[in-house]
Amino acid sequence: MTDFRYLVVGGGMVADSAARGIREIDQDGSIGIISEDVDRPYARPALSKKLWTDPGFSWDDKVDLHTEETGATFLLGTVVTSIDRAAKTVTTSAGETYGYERLLLATGGKPRSLPGLSPSSRVLDYRSAADYRRLRELADSGAYVAVVGGSYIGTEIAAGIVQNGARVTLVTPDEVLGGHMFPAGLARSFHQRFVDHGVDLRSGRRVEQGTETGDGVSLTLDDGSVIEADAVVAGLGIEPQTQLAADAGLTVRDGIVVSSTLLTDDDSVFAAGDVAEYPDRILGTRRVEHVDNATQQGRQAGRNLADADETYDHTPMFYSNVFDTGYEAVGRVSTELHTLEDWQDPDTTGVVYYLDDDDTVRGVLLWNVSGKTDEARKVLADANALTREMLPGRITP
């Protein structure tokens, strides 16, 4: 059995940031990273963003996080099946056992699948670098790709590959693309960008059944129409991988429940990233699936693994880039809330505030406005003291 002072289960951006956080405090303690992925930690957002839009964005310089600089030992392509908290060990599907003094669960999430379809070379859930490499092959060959899902991954992938030679159909349940997040006028403008770039939009539709054939994929939509494509990318979100923690007797709700220091019920076990349900100092208990949270929370978890005992007090932002448009946001961005729009240039540059029934701000969307996320956080922190009339002009481009 191999023992590590610090053991991380999960090999994404949380693992990289945690290893670096550990090294800020402990230069010598052994670090093990067990990952189901076959690649070392890499910058996952690049898979749907810069790798499609910037020819100079190289894997080695920009995407590989070079976590080996921390001296961590990597156990790639390896699945952890159980944790023995009393013995302080984890066991893999191959029957190997690894000991730890401190354990970090960074197991992330499992992509939701399309009905009737399993991942293959033509059915991509788009969670890994291997998925990117395969989709790049398809796009470079001018393949016809169906993208299912109108949120972050779906819209970014559709925009990226249509600009790289693929023929693209995007299926979204929104009647207008982005309608679940953006005010009506902004959603219409967002939708039109995709149409103008040649994306075939099937809006207000869901996939009822999929079938993989010898040379492609057939998708039947809920209106009875059929899409015959060379491949399909599913961008339907993830389910947090909490079963390992639950089986070990740790408290699980929407995610693995942790304290403000990212500690679970067990004082030797921490959790961070997509899988962690934590107390945000501004927004309350939440679980966040975005890169800013992965990197910041991962670093804090690493420091706390090495006995820093510090509160995670960062409220994360999220962002997206499609075609000539970029947006950043903090908090809850959903048209289930009321919206107040403050445009410098309508539907092009401005701020959208999302308010609950009491007119309290719960989210801030920055549309083509960069460098203002701290100001958005302050609006959320001061929300109880702000009236609707005080919001216009509060954040300026």
Disulfide bonds with the S-S distance in Angstrom:
none
